[in-house]
Amino acid sequence: NGEGSVEEEAIWACTTCGACMEVCPVFIEHVPRIIDMRRNLVEMNARFPEELLTFFENMEQRSNPWGMAPSDRTKWTANIDIKPFEAGETEYLFYVGCAGAFDARARHVTLAIAKILNAAGISWGILGKEEQCCGDSLRRLGNEYVFNRQAQENVKLFTEKGVTKMITMCPHCYSTFKNDYRQYGLELEVVHHTELINKLIQQGKLKTDGAGDTGRVVFHDSCYLGRYNNVFDQPRSILRSVSKDGFKELNRYGRESFCCGAGGGRMWMEETIGKRINLERSEEIVAKQVTNVAVACPFCLTMIEDGMKDLGKEEVIKTLDIAELVEKNME
């Protein structure tokens, strides 16, 4: 209804968490419609929130949200011996992703996963500076043109490298490669790190200390891991295997969990309508009087940590990825 209208603000406010589709009594698929409207605004009208201009430029020019140099993708490997992926010799490609490679906090999670894979004797490697963004936020924000180019380049790269199995740390990468890339003819065995870690524990390839000092812990479900891909039990199974005190469920969990506020490209935008979503979620976590909140997504990690800081609880309740808890409690 015109630039800056309430309707247009609502289109950009959506986190594409999928909750609306789960509860709709007449089975309306709201999220695909909203993304279609965003495509129209971005590609046909060049109309989108101002802060997305830098994001779109960085993605188009350097294939990552921050516009960092591709050579910086391997900085996290400075203190650990990492091998490049080699077709026929390496079983799994560890797709690190933009957050895992560039974000200072997420790099700790990347290292934890690497140590876990080594401890379990997994054959794995990385693409290093050849790795590019999966394009999730581009597609959710309606920039289909750049996403299409990104997807085609990734499919070509994976095919040339002979990649057949992939490990991801980010549910957005996981869901994009597993679901969106099928329309580009890519068929990979894609596993999220919580799925693989749980499998390794169940097979006895990874030993964890069941009396680990995790304190009271809750798990925050990522929308793109849980609601979109039905990965609910594996993270909880892992937490039970490492937690001495067990863990508690939040009031909204599993399929009815609450979003962190970063999905649908909202990670790169400011919230201007109503109460901040990450603050709402953080207040739910604080109410449970826990020691740690476990997550399985770099976006959730950032949003929940920021929420704890806003509430002045960052020293009381630690926000940790499940991989960090496992790495600390490996035998």
C-alpha positions as CSV (number, residue, x, y, z in Angstrom):
1,N,0.0,0.0,0.0
2,G,2.9,2.3,-0.5
3,E,6.4,2.8,0.8
4,G,6.7,2.8,4.6
5,S,3.1,1.6,5.1
6,V,2.1,-0.6,8.1
7,E,1.6,-3.5,5.8
8,E,5.0,-3.2,4.3
9,E,6.6,-3.0,7.8
10,A,4.8,-6.2,8.7
11,I,6.2,-7.9,5.7
12,W,9.7,-7.2,6.8
13,A,9.0,-7.9,10.5
14,C,8.4,-11.7,9.8
15,T,11.1,-14.0,11.1
16,T,9.8,-16.9,8.9
17,C,9.8,-19.1,12.0
18,G,6.9,-21.1,10.6
19,A,4.8,-21.0,13.7
20,C,1.9,-19.3,11.9
21,M,1.7,-22.2,9.4
22,E,1.7,-24.8,12.2
23,V,-1.3,-23.3,13.9
24,C,-3.3,-22.0,11.0
25,P,-6.8,-23.6,11.1
26,V,-7.3,-23.3,7.3
27,F,-3.7,-24.4,6.3
28,I,-2.6,-21.1,4.8
29,E,1.1,-21.1,4.0
30,H,2.0,-17.6,5.2
31,V,5.8,-17.7,5.0
32,P,6.1,-18.5,1.2
33,R,3.6,-15.7,0.5
34,I,5.6,-13.2,2.6
35,I,8.8,-14.2,0.9
36,D,7.1,-13.7,-2.5
37,M,6.0,-10.2,-1.4
38,R,9.6,-9.5,-0.3
39,R,10.8,-10.6,-3.7
40,N,8.5,-8.2,-5.4
41,L,9.7,-5.3,-3.2
42,V,13.4,-6.1,-3.6
43,E,13.6,-7.2,-7.3
44,M,10.8,-5.2,-8.9
45,N,10.7,-2.1,-6.8
46,A,14.1,-1.9,-5.2
47,R,12.4,-1.1,-1.9
48,F,13.7,-2.6,1.3
49,P,14.9,-1.6,4.8
50,E,18.0,0.7,4.5
51,E,20.2,-1.5,6.6
52,L,19.9,-4.3,4.1
53,L,21.7,-2.4,1.4
54,T,25.1,-3.1,3.0
55,F,24.1,-6.7,3.5
56,F,23.1,-7.2,-0.1
57,E,26.3,-5.5,-1.4
58,N,28.5,-7.7,0.9
59,M,26.8,-10.8,-0.2
60,E,27.1,-10.0,-3.9
61,Q,30.7,-8.9,-3.7
62,R,32.3,-11.2,-1.1
63,S,29.7,-13.9,-0.4
64,N,29.4,-13.2,3.4
65,P,27.2,-10.7,5.4
66,W,30.2,-8.8,6.8
67,G,32.1,-8.3,3.6
68,M,35.1,-10.0,5.0
69,A,37.9,-11.2,2.7
70,P,37.6,-14.9,1.7
71,S,41.0,-15.6,3.1
72,D,39.7,-14.8,6.6
73,R,37.5,-17.9,6.5
74,T,40.3,-20.0,7.8
75,K,41.5,-17.8,10.7
76,W,39.7,-20.0,13.2
77,T,42.1,-22.8,12.2
78,A,45.2,-21.0,13.6
79,N,45.6,-23.2,16.6
80,I,44.4,-26.5,15.3
81,D,45.5,-28.8,12.4
82,I,42.8,-28.8,9.8
83,K,42.9,-30.7,6.5
84,P,41.2,-29.6,3.3
85,F,38.4,-31.8,1.9
86,E,39.7,-34.3,-0.7
87,A,37.3,-36.3,-2.8
88,G,37.7,-40.0,-2.3
89,E,39.8,-39.6,0.8
90,T,37.6,-37.4,3.1
91,E,34.2,-38.7,4.2
92,Y,32.6,-35.5,5.4
93,L,32.8,-31.9,4.4
94,F,32.5,-29.7,7.4
95,Y,30.7,-26.7,6.0
96,V,31.7,-24.0,8.6
97,G,29.4,-21.2,7.3
98,C,29.8,-17.5,7.5
99,A,29.1,-17.1,11.3
100,G,31.3,-20.1,12.2
101,A,34.2,-18.6,10.2
102,F,33.9,-14.9,10.8
103,D,31.9,-14.3,14.0
104,A,34.3,-14.2,17.0
105,R,31.8,-15.9,19.4
106,A,30.7,-18.6,16.9
107,R,34.3,-19.5,16.2
108,H,34.5,-21.1,19.6
109,V,31.7,-23.4,18.6
110,T,33.5,-24.2,15.3
111,L,36.6,-25.2,17.3
112,A,34.5,-27.3,19.7
113,I,32.9,-29.2,16.8
114,A,36.4,-29.8,15.2
115,K,37.7,-31.2,18.5
116,I,34.7,-33.5,18.8
117,L,35.1,-34.8,15.2
118,N,38.8,-35.5,15.9
119,A,38.0,-37.2,19.2
120,A,35.5,-39.5,17.5
121,G,37.9,-40.3,14.6
122,I,35.7,-38.8,11.9
123,S,37.2,-38.3,8.5
124,W,36.5,-34.7,7.6
125,G,37.8,-31.6,5.9
126,I,36.9,-28.0,5.0
127,L,36.8,-25.9,1.8
128,G,38.7,-23.1,3.4
129,K,38.7,-19.8,1.4
130,E,36.8,-21.6,-1.4
131,E,33.7,-21.9,0.8
132,Q,30.8,-19.5,0.0
133,C,27.7,-18.5,1.9
134,C,24.7,-20.8,1.6
135,G,22.5,-17.9,0.7
136,D,19.7,-18.5,3.2
137,S,19.2,-14.9,4.3
138,L,19.3,-13.8,0.6
139,R,16.3,-16.0,-0.2
140,R,14.3,-15.2,2.9
141,L,14.8,-11.5,2.3
142,G,13.6,-11.8,-1.3
143,N,16.9,-11.2,-3.2
144,E,16.3,-14.3,-5.3
145,Y,18.6,-13.1,-8.1
146,V,21.8,-13.2,-5.9
147,F,20.6,-16.3,-4.1
148,N,20.1,-18.1,-7.5
149,R,23.7,-17.2,-8.5
150,Q,25.1,-18.2,-5.2
151,A,23.3,-21.6,-5.2
152,Q,24.5,-22.4,-8.7
153,E,28.1,-21.6,-7.8
154,N,27.9,-23.8,-4.7
155,V,26.3,-26.7,-6.5
156,K,29.1,-26.5,-9.1
157,L,31.8,-26.3,-6.4
158,F,30.4,-29.3,-4.4
159,T,30.0,-31.3,-7.5
160,E,33.6,-30.6,-8.6
161,K,34.9,-31.4,-5.2
162,G,33.0,-34.7,-5.0
163,V,31.1,-33.8,-1.8
164,T,28.5,-36.4,-0.9
165,K,28.2,-35.9,2.9
166,M,28.1,-32.6,4.7
167,I,28.2,-31.5,8.4
168,T,26.8,-28.0,9.2
169,M,26.8,-26.1,12.5
170,C,24.1,-23.6,11.4
171,P,20.4,-24.8,11.1
172,H,19.9,-22.2,8.3
173,C,22.7,-23.7,6.3
174,Y,21.4,-27.1,7.1
175,S,17.9,-26.4,6.0
176,T,19.0,-24.5,2.8
177,F,21.3,-27.2,1.6
178,K,18.9,-30.0,2.6
179,N,15.7,-28.5,1.2
180,D,16.2,-25.4,-1.0
181,Y,19.1,-26.8,-3.1
182,R,17.1,-29.8,-4.3
183,Q,15.6,-27.5,-7.0
184,Y,19.2,-27.1,-8.3
185,G,19.7,-30.9,-8.5
186,L,22.0,-31.2,-5.5
187,E,21.5,-34.4,-3.5
188,L,23.7,-34.5,-0.4
189,E,23.5,-36.3,2.9
190,V,23.3,-33.2,5.1
191,V,23.6,-33.6,8.9
192,H,23.5,-31.0,11.6
193,H,26.2,-31.3,14.2
194,T,23.7,-32.2,16.9
195,E,22.5,-35.1,14.8
196,L,26.0,-36.4,14.3
197,I,27.2,-35.9,17.8
198,N,24.2,-37.7,19.2
199,K,24.8,-40.6,16.7
200,L,28.5,-40.8,17.8
201,I,27.5,-40.9,21.5
202,Q,24.9,-43.6,20.8
203,Q,27.5,-45.7,18.9
204,G,30.0,-45.3,21.7
205,K,32.5,-43.5,19.4
206,L,32.3,-40.4,21.7
207,K,32.5,-40.8,25.4
208,T,30.9,-38.1,27.6
209,D,31.0,-37.6,31.3
210,G,27.5,-38.1,32.5
211,A,28.3,-36.3,35.7
212,G,29.5,-33.2,33.8
213,D,29.3,-29.8,35.5
214,T,26.6,-28.3,33.3
215,G,24.4,-27.1,36.1
216,R,20.7,-26.6,35.5
217,V,20.3,-26.3,31.7
218,V,17.4,-25.6,29.3
219,F,17.5,-26.0,25.5
220,H,16.3,-23.3,23.1
221,D,15.0,-24.9,19.9
222,S,16.1,-23.3,16.6
223,C,13.1,-22.8,14.3
224,Y,15.0,-24.0,11.3
225,L,16.3,-27.1,13.1
226,G,13.2,-28.1,14.9
227,R,10.0,-26.8,13.4
228,Y,11.3,-26.9,9.8
229,N,13.3,-30.2,9.9
230,N,11.9,-32.1,12.9
231,V,15.2,-32.3,14.8
232,F,13.9,-32.3,18.4
233,D,15.1,-35.4,20.2
234,Q,18.8,-35.5,19.3
235,P,19.8,-32.2,21.1
236,R,17.9,-33.3,24.2
237,S,19.5,-36.8,24.1
238,I,22.9,-35.1,24.1
239,L,22.1,-32.8,27.0
240,R,21.0,-35.8,29.1
241,S,24.2,-37.6,28.4
242,V,26.4,-34.7,29.6
243,S,24.3,-33.2,32.3
244,K,24.7,-34.0,36.0
245,D,21.6,-32.1,37.1
246,G,19.5,-32.9,34.1
247,F,17.8,-30.2,32.1
248,K,14.5,-28.4,32.3
249,E,12.2,-27.6,29.4
250,L,11.0,-24.0,28.7
251,N,7.3,-23.3,28.7
252,R,7.4,-23.0,24.9
253,Y,9.6,-25.8,23.5
254,G,9.8,-28.3,20.7
255,R,7.3,-27.8,17.9
256,E,5.7,-24.9,19.9
257,S,9.0,-23.2,20.7
258,F,9.5,-19.5,20.4
259,C,11.8,-17.8,17.9
260,C,15.0,-16.0,18.9
261,G,14.2,-13.2,16.5
262,A,17.0,-13.6,13.9
263,G,15.3,-15.9,11.3
264,G,14.1,-14.7,7.9
265,G,17.1,-12.3,7.5
266,R,16.1,-10.5,10.7
267,M,19.6,-11.0,11.9
268,W,20.6,-8.1,9.7
269,M,17.8,-5.7,10.6
270,E,16.8,-3.7,13.6
271,E,13.5,-4.3,15.4
272,T,11.2,-1.3,15.4
273,I,7.8,-2.9,16.1
274,G,6.8,-4.0,19.6
275,K,9.0,-5.8,22.1
276,R,12.2,-7.3,21.0
277,I,11.8,-11.0,20.4
278,N,15.1,-12.1,21.8
279,L,14.3,-10.2,25.0
280,E,10.9,-12.0,25.3
281,R,12.7,-15.3,24.9
282,S,15.5,-14.4,27.4
283,E,12.9,-13.5,30.0
284,E,11.4,-17.0,29.7
285,I,14.8,-18.5,30.2
286,V,15.6,-16.4,33.2
287,A,12.2,-17.4,34.8
288,K,13.4,-21.0,34.8
289,Q,16.3,-20.2,37.2
290,V,18.9,-22.2,35.2
291,T,22.6,-22.0,35.0
292,N,23.0,-22.5,31.3
293,V,20.9,-22.2,28.2
294,A,22.0,-24.5,25.4
295,V,21.5,-23.6,21.7
296,A,22.3,-25.2,18.4
297,C,22.5,-22.2,16.1
298,P,24.9,-19.3,15.8
299,F,22.0,-16.8,15.2
300,C,20.3,-18.1,18.4
301,L,23.6,-17.9,20.2
302,T,24.0,-14.2,19.4
303,M,20.3,-13.3,20.1
304,I,20.0,-15.1,23.4
305,E,23.4,-13.8,24.6
306,D,22.3,-10.2,23.7
307,G,19.1,-10.8,25.5
308,M,20.9,-11.9,28.6
309,K,23.1,-8.8,28.5
310,D,20.1,-6.6,28.2
311,L,18.6,-8.2,31.3
312,G,21.9,-8.0,33.2
313,K,22.0,-11.8,33.5
314,E,25.0,-12.7,31.2
315,E,27.2,-13.7,34.2
316,V,24.4,-15.7,35.9
317,I,23.1,-17.6,32.9
318,K,25.7,-18.7,30.3
319,T,24.6,-19.2,26.7
320,L,26.4,-22.1,25.1
321,D,26.2,-24.2,22.0
322,I,25.5,-27.9,22.6
323,A,28.9,-28.6,21.0
324,E,30.7,-26.5,23.6
325,L,29.0,-28.4,26.4
326,V,30.0,-31.8,24.9
327,E,33.6,-30.7,24.2
328,K,33.9,-29.6,27.9
329,N,32.5,-32.9,29.1
330,M,34.3,-35.4,26.8
331,E,36.1,-38.2,28.6
